């Protein structure tokens, strides 16, 4: 019996596909990485009985990065990143150990079926999976085929079974086009970002962005927003005049007429026209025309249109909308949400999709009427050859999907029903009047057949006052004629929907990456999202774009990126050579980079006008160990300390508060210590600004505070305050937070674990003695007599936090409440693993017990 490994892109997809193919008759187990499950069942494959193992990855298995030494911003010239710096594929998420997991599951398998998403990224992940699995699979016979690719657009029984019966092969060219894009974005983005971040953050203190990034797609996206801002700023309003006439067809009613000249910009000429028309007492009907007009139903829905509507009508950012659409897809409610196609293939089961919606109270009547009267074939749109348009695949209720999920699903469903509905038809009546020599017009619309506007009421023809019945030559008394003075108004800031349209028009990004680029310019503090989801550039965003225009406009114009996208598409079609495209594009950007570096003074002149130099920002906080003058604390991102006398800048930990630490000094360099804290429920630790940037010992890295410092005698170091190995992570040590009293705690110096203990204790000290059972340092605790929880009214006790029965009820494990969104942590009383492990990493046998605490620490660091 053959064993067939099948791999999907997400765990939820693997479960849904396995359920369909096994008809619900499968067994499931967790994989070794804990994130992915394996679903097993028996069946037949290519005419033979087979054992199937269905599992998944979690997006990309590998990511592209520079090799170790080229990741140092300080030691590498950014220009080297264009060609000299070698790249390597690393695991995208090392914690998931995805390669090992795939190899364990793939060992001994005969065939592999790839169920990755059917787009270019999916093809790329196919080859990442194959690279991991092929070496451990059974070797095939000479002509035997072992690699299969499933092509599907939705998670429905029909589509999945159809894909299984028509397996193809993965597309190497499409995977290569993704590799090329990744390498170009990495090399170009990193080189420009590193150079301009170091250059400007070393000079200005209030940029308020931790990274001044450049991206081949991100920067033109910002360019569109700044271009609109510039138009608004340079706009000069002009006054114009409009002639407005009202006629009274009947005593009670009046009809407002539009002037055929529309407007004039000269006051005297406008006054002349007013005087001429005022001489007439009646308005004469010159012509009456009636025309039947049609408002076309929408084209089928693709990704870009969905994102536009989500932003403009539903108030959802593109990134958020895409995440919801992906969730709806993996749950089987809609078809694949990444598609450029707006044309349904001839064999698409439109009626089947429509029948699914026949019982929803919101549109049941419309759907039943369409099914009984016959549906209209959707309009012929663009066929990009990827996936069918976004379509609802099964019925849902608001209770099932909730909030934003339902709102997006409702729009997708209404849009789909509209594409198979009739066009909206209306009768347009145009009456032309003459008042003296001047012509005026009045237009009225009456709906004859609402068509698709029943299901999309926001597209319906607005109700207007009905026009009077009249014929050529009829005369109506004039109610009033007046001159209105108005002003031209500037354009508004770009909405996300308008920006998406511009990006699509100029070929910036793909339907999948457009939301990412828009999200990036918001995250980097280049634009802010105002009401109505309008994007207003910040000072930094404006100066950057103006600087690029001043030095090299092509860095910000969409033309060069659009040309690169075309080249990448040619790679995907097999019409261009991957290496040649890569080499040619990098060569262009390398030349541009050297010119940019040589001309940076041009951008610097603009920066000087908008931002303050480091010496003029911040407030005095702690003393420099070199000149003993006060250094200034710059709070704007990235927060840092600057000594204007020595002209040195020291980076600090981010996403927390910094304050002076009791005016204590570092014994190594005489710098005053500062205390970093993430809040009362989080971690805090002291650090020396100099040691944090220039590690004093070989076993320390840049960015380590006193809680990781290996100084043997300093009272703030790990050596003196370290208690025991972290109860959750492999490498961390729990360190006493000596500033936390009376709510004492110790915190891991690697992860966000916090252990609260000995509340209301008067004093907590780490003893030089260690526990005989677990090698953790003993703790000396002094309680006030009134609040002592110790038995027999004792006020002092010395023991092990982990092993001492007296201390056990006084210890509580929590997760730090971090300000940064990456650190999500609940809290609660729970026992972690390894309660009572020493300060050495777990899982390593130690034949000889260390003589003292320093030896234990040395064992930990080696």
C-alpha positions in Angstrom: 0.0 0.0 0.0 1.3 3.4 -1.0 1.5 6.3 1.5 0.5 9.7 0.2 1.5 12.9 2.0 -0.8 15.9 1.3 0.1 19.4 2.4 -2.2 22.5 2.6 -1.3 26.1 3.4 -3.1 26.4 6.8 -4.1 23.9 9.5 -7.8 24.8 9.1 -7.7 24.1 5.3 -6.0 20.8 5.9 -8.8 19.7 8.2 -11.6 20.9 5.8 -9.9 19.2 2.7 -9.3 15.9 4.7 -12.9 15.9 5.9 -14.2 16.2 2.3 -11.9 13.6 0.8 -12.3 11.1 3.6 -16.1 11.8 3.8 -15.5 12.5 7.5 -14.0 9.1 8.2 -10.5 10.1 9.4 -8.4 10.0 12.5 -6.5 13.2 13.6 -3.5 13.8 15.8 -1.3 16.8 16.7 2.0 17.1 14.9 5.3 17.5 16.8 5.3 21.3 16.4 2.0 21.6 18.1 0.6 24.0 15.5 -0.3 21.6 12.7 -2.4 18.5 12.9 -2.2 15.3 10.8 -5.4 13.7 9.5 -5.1 10.1 8.3 -7.5 8.0 6.3 -7.5 5.1 3.8 -8.6 5.4 0.1 -7.4 4.9 -3.4 -4.8 6.9 -5.3 -4.1 6.6 -9.1 -6.0 3.3 -9.1 -4.2 1.8 -6.1 -5.2 1.5 -2.5 -3.3 4.1 -0.4 -2.9 5.5 3.1 -3.3 9.3 3.1 -1.7 11.7 5.6 -3.1 15.2 5.3 -1.3 18.0 7.1 -0.3 21.7 6.5 2.3 24.4 6.9 1.5 27.9 8.4 2.2 30.1 5.3 5.8 30.3 4.1 8.1 27.6 5.4 11.3 29.6 4.6 12.2 33.2 4.4 15.1 35.0 2.6 17.7 36.8 4.7 21.3 37.8 4.6 23.8 35.5 6.2 24.8 36.3 9.8 27.4 39.0 9.6 25.5 41.0 7.0 22.7 41.5 9.4 24.8 43.9 11.5 23.9 47.5 10.6 27.1 48.8 12.2 29.7 46.6 10.5 28.4 46.4 6.9 28.3 49.1 4.3 24.7 49.1 2.9 26.2 49.2 -0.7 27.5 45.7 -0.2 23.9 44.4 0.1 23.3 44.8 -3.6 25.7 42.1 -4.8 28.4 41.0 -2.3 26.2 40.0 0.6 25.2 36.3 0.2 21.6 35.4 1.1 20.2 32.2 2.6 16.8 30.6 3.2 16.0 30.5 6.9 13.0 29.0 8.6 10.3 31.6 8.5 9.3 30.8 12.1 12.0 28.7 13.9 9.7 28.1 16.9 7.4 26.0 14.6 10.3 23.7 13.5 8.3 23.3 10.3 11.1 21.6 8.3 11.6 19.0 11.0 7.9 18.4 11.2 7.5 17.9 7.4 10.5 15.5 7.4 9.0 13.5 10.2 5.7 13.2 8.4 7.2 12.8 5.0 9.6 10.0 5.9 8.6 6.8 4.1 5.9 8.4 2.0 5.8 7.4 -1.7 3.9 10.4 -3.2 3.2 14.0 -2.3 0.1 16.0 -3.2 0.5 19.8 -2.8 -2.7 21.6 -1.7 -1.1 25.0 -1.3 -3.1 28.1 -2.3 -3.3 28.5 -6.1 -1.4 31.7 -6.6 2.3 32.6 -7.1 3.0 32.6 -3.4 1.4 29.2 -3.1 3.6 27.8 -5.9 6.6 29.2 -4.1 5.6 27.4 -0.9 5.1 24.2 -2.9 8.9 24.1 -3.7 9.8 25.0 -0.1 7.8 22.0 1.1 9.4 19.8 -1.6 12.9 20.9 -0.6 12.1 19.7 3.0 10.3 16.5 2.1 11.9 14.9 -1.0 15.2 13.9 0.7 13.3 11.7 3.2 10.6 10.2 0.9 10.9 6.8 -0.6 13.0 6.9 -3.9 10.7 6.4 -6.9 11.3 3.9 -9.7 12.8 5.5 -12.8 9.7 6.8 -14.6 7.3 6.9 -11.6 5.6 10.2 -10.9 5.6 11.2 -7.2 4.9 15.0 -7.1 1.3 16.2 -7.7 -0.3 19.6 -7.5 -4.0 20.2 -6.7 -5.7 23.2 -8.3 -8.8 24.5 -6.6 -10.6 27.8 -5.9 -12.9 27.1 -3.1 -13.3 24.7 -0.2 -16.5 22.9 -1.4 -17.0 19.2 -2.0 -17.3 19.6 -5.7 -14.2 21.7 -6.1 -12.0 19.6 -3.8 -13.0 16.3 -5.4 -12.6 17.8 -8.9 -9.1 19.0 -7.9 -8.2 15.5 -6.6 -9.3 13.9 -9.9 -7.3 16.3 -12.1 -3.9 16.7 -10.4 -1.3 18.7 -12.2 2.3 19.7 -11.4 3.7 22.7 -9.5 4.8 25.7 -11.6 8.6 26.3 -11.2 8.4 29.6 -13.1 5.8 31.2 -10.8 7.8 30.1 -7.8 10.9 31.7 -9.3 9.1 35.0 -9.9 8.3 35.1 -6.1 12.0 34.3 -5.3 13.0 37.2 -7.5 10.6 39.6 -5.9 11.7 38.5 -2.4 15.4 39.0 -3.2 14.9 42.4 -4.9 12.8 43.7 -2.1 15.3 42.5 0.5 18.4 43.9 -1.1 17.0 47.2 -2.3 14.8 47.8 0.8 17.5 47.0 3.3 20.3 49.0 1.6 18.2 52.2 1.4 16.5 51.7 4.8 19.8 51.1 6.7 21.5 54.1 5.1 18.8 56.7 5.6 17.8 55.4 9.0 21.3 55.7 10.4 22.0 59.0 8.6 18.8 60.8 9.8 18.4 59.3 13.2 22.0 60.2 14.0 21.1 63.9 13.2 17.5 64.5 14.2 15.6 63.8 17.5 11.9 64.2 16.6 11.4 62.1 13.5 9.0 59.9 15.6 9.7 56.7 13.6 11.9 53.9 14.7 12.7 53.0 11.1 13.0 55.3 8.1 12.2 52.6 5.6 12.4 52.5 1.8 10.6 49.9 -0.3 10.3 49.5 -4.1 6.5 49.3 -3.7 6.0 51.1 -0.4 7.7 54.3 -1.5 5.7 54.9 -4.7 2.5 54.1 -2.6 3.6 56.9 -0.2 4.3 59.1 -3.3 0.7 59.0 -4.4 -0.5 60.3 -1.0 2.1 63.1 -1.0 1.3 64.1 -4.6 -2.3 64.6 -3.5 -1.2 66.6 -0.4 1.0 68.8 -2.7 -2.0 69.5 -4.9 -4.1 70.5 -1.9 -1.3 72.8 -0.6 -0.7 74.5 -3.9 -4.4 74.9 -4.7 -5.6 78.5 -5.1 -9.4 78.9 -5.0 -11.0 80.9 -7.8 -14.3 82.7 -7.6 -16.9 81.9 -10.2 -20.6 82.8 -10.8 -23.6 80.7 -11.8 -26.9 81.8 -13.1 -29.8 80.0 -11.4 -33.4 80.2 -12.7 -36.6 78.8 -11.2 -39.8 78.5 -13.2 -43.3 77.8 -11.8 -45.1 75.2 -14.0 -48.0 75.3 -11.5 -49.0 77.7 -8.7 -47.6 75.6 -5.8 -44.5 74.0 -7.5 -41.2 75.4 -8.7 -38.6 73.8 -11.0 -34.8 74.7 -10.7 -33.1 74.9 -14.1 -29.3 74.4 -14.8 -27.6 77.0 -16.9 -26.1 75.6 -20.1 -23.0 77.7 -19.8 -22.5 76.1 -16.4 -20.3 79.0 -14.9 -18.3 82.1 -15.7 -15.2 83.4 -14.0 -15.8 87.2 -14.7 -18.2 89.0 -12.4 -19.1 91.7 -15.0 -20.0 89.2 -17.7 -22.1 87.2 -15.2 -23.9 90.4 -14.3 -24.5 91.1 -18.0 -26.1 87.7 -18.5 -28.3 88.3 -15.4 -29.5 91.6 -16.7 -30.4 90.1 -20.1 -32.3 87.2 -18.7 -34.2 89.4 -16.2 -35.8 91.2 -19.1 -37.7 88.1 -20.0 -41.0 87.4 -18.1 -41.4 83.8 -19.3 -39.4 80.7 -20.0 -40.1 79.0 -23.3 -39.8 75.2 -23.8 -37.4 74.7 -26.8 -37.4 70.9 -26.8 -38.5 67.8 -24.8 -36.6 64.5 -25.3 -37.2 61.2 -23.6 -34.6 58.4 -23.7 -34.5 55.0 -22.1 -31.2 54.5 -20.4 -29.4 51.5 -18.8 -27.3 51.4 -15.6 -25.2 48.2 -16.0 -24.9 45.6 -13.4 -21.4 45.3 -11.8 -18.7 43.1 -13.2 -17.9 40.0 -11.1 -15.9 40.8 -7.9 -12.1 40.6 -7.8 -9.7 41.4 -4.9 -9.0 45.0 -5.7 -12.7 45.9 -6.1 -13.5 44.1 -2.8 -10.7 46.0 -1.0 -12.0 49.3 -2.4 -15.6 48.7 -1.3 -14.4 47.4 2.1 -12.5 50.7 2.7 -15.0 53.1 1.2 -18.3 51.6 2.2 -17.6 49.3 5.2 -14.8 51.4 6.8 -12.3 48.5 6.9 -8.6 48.9 6.2 -7.4 46.8 3.3 -5.2 44.6 5.6 -8.1 43.9 7.9 -10.5 43.2 5.0 -8.0 40.8 3.5 -7.6 38.9 6.8 -11.4 38.6 7.2 -11.7 37.4 3.5 -9.1 34.8 4.1 -10.9 33.5 7.2 -14.2 33.3 5.3 -12.4 31.3 2.6 -10.7 28.8 4.9 -14.1 28.3 6.6 -15.6 27.5 3.2 -18.0 30.5 3.0 -16.4 32.2 -0.1 -14.1 31.2 -3.0 -10.4 32.1 -3.0 -10.2 35.9 -2.2 -7.0 36.7 -4.2 -7.9 37.0 -7.8 -7.5 39.5 -10.6 -10.3 37.9 -12.7 -13.7 39.5 -13.2 -15.0 36.9 -15.7 -16.8 33.7 -14.8 -15.7 30.6 -16.9 -18.4 29.1 -19.1 -18.7 25.9 -16.9 -19.0 27.8 -13.6 -22.1 26.6 -11.7 -23.8 30.0 -11.1 -27.2 28.5 -10.4 -25.7 26.2 -7.8 -24.1 29.1 -5.9 -27.4 31.1 -6.2 -29.5 28.2 -4.8 -27.3 28.3 -1.6 -28.7 31.8 -0.9 -32.4 31.0 -1.4 -33.3 30.8 2.3 -31.5 33.9 3.6 -34.2 36.4 4.8 -32.2 39.4 3.5 -32.3 38.3 -0.2 -34.5 35.2 -0.4 -37.2 36.8 -2.5 -34.8 38.3 -5.0 -32.9 34.9 -5.3 -36.1 32.9 -5.8 -37.4 35.3 -8.4 -34.1 35.0 -10.3 -34.1 31.2 -10.1 -37.7 31.0 -11.4 -37.4 33.7 -14.1 -33.9 32.6 -15.2 -30.6 34.3 -14.4 -28.7 36.7 -16.6 -25.2 35.7 -17.8 -22.7 37.9 -15.9 -21.0 40.7 -18.0 -17.8 39.7 -19.8 -15.0 40.9 -17.7 -11.2 40.4 -17.6 -9.8 36.9 -17.4 -6.4 36.9 -15.8 -6.2 33.1 -15.9 -5.9 32.7 -12.1 -9.0 32.1 -10.0 -12.7 32.7 -10.6 -14.1 35.9 -9.2 -14.9 36.0 -5.4 -18.2 34.2 -4.9 -20.2 33.1 -1.9 -19.9 29.3 -1.7 -22.4 28.5 1.1 -25.1 30.2 3.1 -24.3 31.9 6.4 -26.0 34.0 9.1 -24.9 37.0 11.0 -24.8 34.9 14.2 -22.3 32.5 12.5 -19.9 35.1 11.2 -20.4 38.0 13.5 -19.4 41.7 13.1 -17.0 42.5 10.2 -17.1 38.9 8.9 -20.8 39.2 8.2 -20.6 42.7 6.7 -18.0 41.6 4.2 -19.8 38.3 3.5 -23.0 40.2 3.0 -21.4 42.6 0.5 -19.8 39.7 -1.5 -23.1 37.9 -1.6 -25.1 41.0 -2.7 -22.5 41.7 -5.4 -22.7 38.1 -6.7 -26.5 38.2 -6.9 -26.2 41.6 -8.7 -23.9 40.1 -11.3 -26.6 37.6 -12.4 -29.5 40.1 -12.1 -30.9 42.3 -14.9 -29.5 45.8 -15.6 -31.3 48.8 -14.1 -33.4 50.6 -16.7 -34.8 54.1 -16.4 -36.4 56.8 -18.5 -34.5 60.1 -18.7 -36.5 63.2 -19.7 -34.6 66.3 -20.7 -36.5 69.7 -21.1 -34.6 72.6 -22.7 -35.8 76.1 -21.9 -34.8 79.5 -23.3 -35.0 82.6 -21.1 -34.2 85.5 -23.5 -31.1 84.4 -25.4 -29.8 82.1 -22.7 -30.5 78.3 -22.6 -31.3 76.3 -19.5 -32.0 72.6 -19.0 -33.9 70.4 -16.6 -33.4 66.6 -16.3 -35.6 64.0 -14.6 -35.3 60.2 -14.2 -38.0 57.6 -13.7 -37.0 54.0 -13.0 -38.8 51.5 -15.3 -37.0 48.3 -14.1 -34.9 48.4 -10.9 -32.9 45.2 -11.9 -29.8 44.7 -9.8 -30.4 47.9 -7.7 -33.0 45.9 -5.7 -30.1 43.8 -4.1 -27.6 46.8 -4.2 -29.9 49.7 -3.1 -27.0 52.1 -2.7 -26.6 52.0 -6.6 -30.3 52.8 -7.2 -31.4 55.9 -9.2 -32.2 58.7 -6.7 -35.8 59.7 -6.4 -36.3 63.1 -8.0 -39.2 65.5 -8.3 -41.3 64.5 -11.3 -41.1 66.9 -14.3 -44.2 68.6 -15.5 -45.8 67.3 -18.7 -45.0 69.9 -21.4 -44.4 70.3 -25.2 -42.2 72.4 -27.4 -43.4 76.0 -27.4 -45.0 75.9 -23.9 -44.4 79.0 -21.7 -43.9 79.0 -18.0 -43.7 82.0 -15.6 -40.3 82.7 -14.1 -40.2 82.5 -10.3 -36.7 84.0 -9.9 -33.4 84.5 -11.5 -30.3 85.1 -9.4 -26.5 85.1 -9.6 -24.7 82.7 -7.2 -21.1 83.4 -6.2 -19.1 80.2 -5.6 -15.5 79.1 -5.2 -13.5 76.2 -6.7 -12.5 73.8 -3.9 -9.3 71.8 -3.5 -9.3 68.0 -3.9 -9.5 66.0 -0.7 -6.8 63.7 0.7 -6.7 60.3 -1.0 -9.0 57.6 0.4 -7.7 54.1 0.7 -10.1 53.1 -2.1 -8.6 55.8 -4.4 -5.1 54.7 -3.5 -5.9 51.1 -4.3 -7.2 52.2 -7.7 -4.0 54.2 -8.4 -1.8 51.3 -7.3 -3.7 48.9 -9.6 -3.6 51.3 -12.5 0.2 51.9 -12.2 1.0 48.2 -11.5 2.4 48.8 -8.0 2.2 45.6 -6.0 -0.2 42.6 -6.6 -3.7 42.0 -5.4 -2.2 40.1 -2.4 0.5 42.7 -1.5 -1.4 46.0 -2.0 -2.9 45.9 1.5 0.5 45.2 3.0 2.1 48.3 1.3 -0.7 50.5 2.5 -0.5 49.1 6.0 3.3 49.7 6.0 3.1 53.4 5.3 0.6 53.7 8.1 2.8 51.7 10.6 5.9 53.6 9.7 4.2 56.9 10.6 4.4 58.2 7.0 0.6 58.7 6.8 -2.2 58.8 9.3 -5.7 57.5 8.6 -8.2 60.3 9.0 -12.0 60.1 9.1 -13.5 58.6 6.0 -10.4 56.5 5.8 -8.5 59.3 4.1 -4.7 59.1 4.1 -3.0 62.3 5.3 0.8 62.3 5.0 2.9 63.2 8.1 5.7 65.6 8.1 8.2 62.8 7.8 6.3 61.2 4.8 6.2 64.5 3.0 9.9 65.4 3.5 11.0 61.9 2.4 9.0 62.0 -0.8 10.1 65.6 -1.6 13.7 64.5 -0.9 13.4 61.5 -3.3 12.0 63.9 -6.0 14.9 66.3 -5.4 17.6 63.5 -5.7 16.1 60.9 -8.0 12.4 61.1 -8.9 12.4 57.5 -10.2 12.8 56.2 -6.6 9.3 57.5 -5.9 7.5 57.5 -9.3 5.6 54.3 -10.1 7.2 53.8 -13.5 10.3 51.9 -12.5 8.5 49.5 -10.2 5.8 49.0 -12.8 8.5 47.9 -15.2 10.0 45.5 -12.7 6.5 44.0 -12.0 6.2 43.3 -15.8 9.6 41.6 -15.8 8.5 39.4 -12.8 5.4 38.5 -14.6 7.5 37.4 -17.6 9.5 35.1 -15.3 6.2 33.6 -14.1 5.2 33.0 -17.7 8.6 31.5 -18.6 9.4 34.3 -21.0 12.3 35.9 -19.0 15.4 34.5 -17.3 15.3 34.7 -13.5 19.0 35.5 -13.1 19.1 38.1 -15.9 16.1 40.0 -14.5 17.6 39.9 -11.0 21.0 41.1 -12.1 19.7 43.8 -14.4 17.3 45.3 -11.8 19.9 45.2 -9.0 22.4 46.9 -11.2 20.0 49.8 -11.9 19.2 50.2 -8.2 22.8 49.9 -7.1 23.7 52.9 -9.4 20.7 54.8 -8.0 21.8 54.0 -4.4 25.3 55.3 -5.0 23.9 58.5 -6.5 21.4 58.8 -3.6 24.3 58.5 -1.0 26.3 61.1 -2.8 23.3 63.5 -3.1 21.8 62.9 0.4 22.6 66.6 1.4 19.6 67.5 -0.8 17.2 65.6 1.3 19.0 66.7 4.5 18.3 70.4 3.6 14.6 69.5 3.7 14.9 67.6 6.9 16.7 70.6 8.6 13.6 72.7 8.0 11.1 70.3 9.4 12.9 68.5 12.3 15.1 69.5 15.3 18.7 68.4 15.6 19.5 65.9 18.4 21.1 68.5 20.6 18.0 70.6 20.6 15.5 67.8 21.5 14.8 65.8 24.6 15.2 66.6 28.3 18.2 66.0 30.6 18.0 62.6 32.3 21.2 60.9 33.3 24.9 61.7 33.3 27.4 60.6 30.7 30.3 58.5 32.1 32.8 60.2 29.8 32.2 64.0 30.3 29.9 63.7 33.4 27.4 66.2 31.8 23.7 65.4 31.6 22.6 63.4 28.5 19.2 64.2 27.0 16.4 61.6 26.8 14.7 61.7 23.4 11.2 60.2 23.8 10.2 60.3 20.1 10.6 56.9 18.4 13.1 55.3 18.6 13.7 56.5 22.2 17.4 57.1 23.0 19.9 59.1 25.0 22.1 61.8 23.4 25.2 63.5 24.9 25.6 66.7 23.0 29.1 67.3 24.5 30.5 64.0 23.3 28.2 63.9 20.3 27.2 60.3 21.1 23.8 58.6 20.9 22.9 55.6 22.9 19.9 53.4 21.9 17.5 52.2 24.6 14.9 49.4 24.9 11.6 50.5 23.2 7.9 50.3 24.1 8.3 51.3 27.7 9.2 54.2 30.1 12.7 55.2 31.0 13.6 57.0 34.3 16.8 57.6 36.3 17.7 54.7 38.6 18.5 56.2 42.0 21.6 58.1 40.5 23.5 54.8 40.8 26.5 54.3 38.4 27.8 51.4 36.4 31.1 50.1 38.0 32.6 49.6 34.6 32.2 53.0 32.9 30.7 55.4 35.4 27.5 56.0 33.4 24.4 56.7 35.5 22.0 53.7 35.3 18.4 54.1 34.0 15.4 52.0 34.7 13.3 50.6 31.8 9.7 49.5 32.7 6.8 48.2 30.6 4.3 49.3 33.3 3.1 48.2 36.8 1.9 44.8 35.5 5.0 44.2 33.3 8.8 43.8 33.6 11.3 46.4 34.6 15.1 46.3 34.8 18.0 48.7 35.2 20.6 49.2 32.4 23.8 51.1 31.7 23.4 53.1 28.5 27.0 52.4 27.5 27.0 48.7 28.2 23.6 48.3 26.5 25.2 49.6 23.2 28.8 48.3 23.8 28.6 44.9 25.5 31.5 44.7 28.1 31.9 40.9 28.2 32.3 38.4 25.4 29.3 36.4 26.4 27.0 39.5 26.1 25.2 40.9 23.1 24.2 44.5 22.2 20.8 45.3 23.8 21.3 43.5 27.1 20.4 45.2 30.4 21.8 44.6 33.9 19.5 41.6 34.2 21.7 39.8 31.6 25.0 41.3 32.6 27.7 38.8 33.8 29.7 41.2 36.0 30.8 39.1 39.0 30.3 41.7 41.7 27.9 44.5 40.5 24.9 44.5 42.8 22.5 44.9 39.8 23.9 42.1 37.6 22.6 38.7 36.8 25.3 37.2 38.9 23.9 38.9 42.1 20.2 38.9 41.4 19.7 35.7 39.3 17.5 33.1 41.1 16.8 30.2 38.8 16.1 28.9 35.3 12.9 30.3 33.7 9.9 27.9 34.2 8.8 28.3 30.5 11.6 29.2 28.1 14.8 27.3 27.5 17.5 30.0 28.0 16.0 32.5 30.4 16.9 33.1 34.0 14.5 34.5 36.6 16.0 37.7 38.0 14.8 39.5 41.1 13.4 42.9 40.3 14.8 44.8 43.3 12.7 47.9 42.5 9.4 46.1 42.7 8.8 46.1 46.5 6.4 45.9 48.3 4.8 43.9 45.4 7.9 41.9 44.8 8.5 39.9 41.6 11.2 38.2 39.6 11.1 38.3 35.8 12.7 36.2 33.1 15.4 38.0 31.3 14.5 36.4 27.9 10.7 35.9 27.8 7.7 37.7 29.4 7.2 35.4 32.4 6.8 37.1 35.7 6.7 35.4 39.1 5.0 37.5 41.9 6.0 36.6 45.4 6.2 37.8 49.0 3.7 40.6 48.7 4.2 43.2 51.5 7.6 41.8 52.4 9.9 44.5 53.9 13.0 43.2 52.2 13.9 40.5 49.6 17.5 39.6 49.0 19.2 36.9 46.8 21.5 34.7 49.0 24.9 33.4 47.8 23.7 29.9 48.9 22.0 27.6 46.5 19.2 24.9 46.9 20.4 21.4 47.3 17.5 20.0 45.2 17.5 22.3 42.2 20.5 24.6 42.3 18.4 27.8 42.4 19.7 30.6 44.6 18.1 30.8 48.0 16.1 34.0 48.9 16.2 35.8 52.3 12.8 37.4 53.0 12.0 39.9 55.8 8.4 40.6 56.7 6.9 43.3 58.9 5.5 41.7 62.1 2.0 42.9 61.4 1.8 41.4 57.9 3.9 38.3 58.1 2.4 35.2 56.5 5.1 33.0 58.0 4.1 30.4 60.5 4.6 31.1 64.2 4.7 34.9 63.8 8.2 34.6 62.3 9.4 37.6 60.3 12.4 36.2 58.5 12.9 33.1 56.4 15.5 31.9 54.0 14.7 29.2 51.4 14.2 28.2 47.8 11.4 29.9 45.9 10.7 26.6 44.1 11.2 23.9 46.7 10.6 25.4 50.1 7.1 24.4 51.4 6.9 27.6 53.5 7.2 29.7 50.3 4.9 27.7 48.0 1.7 29.6 48.7 3.4 32.9 48.3 4.5 32.4 44.7 2.3 33.2 41.6 3.3 32.9 38.0 2.1 35.4 35.5 2.8 36.8 32.0 4.1 40.3 31.6 1.6 42.8 30.3 3.7 44.2 27.5 2.9 47.4 25.6 4.0 45.9 22.3 1.3 44.0 20.4 3.7 41.1 19.8 3.6 40.3 23.6 0.2 38.9 24.1 -0.1 37.3 27.5 -3.0 36.3 29.7 -2.4 35.9 33.4 -3.4 33.4 35.9 -2.1 31.2 38.7 -0.4 28.2 37.1 2.5 26.0 37.6 5.0 26.1 34.8 7.2 23.2 33.8 10.4 22.7 35.6 9.5 24.2 38.9 12.7 23.8 40.7 15.2 23.6 37.8 18.4 25.5 38.5 20.0 28.3 36.5 21.5 25.9 34.0 19.4 25.2 30.8 17.1 22.3 31.3 17.6 18.9 29.7 21.4 18.9 30.2 22.9 16.4 32.6 25.4 17.9 35.0 27.6 15.2 36.4 29.3 17.5 38.9 27.5 20.0 41.0 29.0 23.6 40.6 31.0 24.8 43.5 29.4 28.2 43.7 26.9 30.5 42.1 29.4 31.9 39.7 30.3 28.4 38.4 26.5 27.8 37.9 26.3 31.0 35.9 29.4 30.2 33.8 27.8 26.8 33.0 24.6 28.7 31.9 26.5 31.1 29.6 29.0 28.7 28.0 
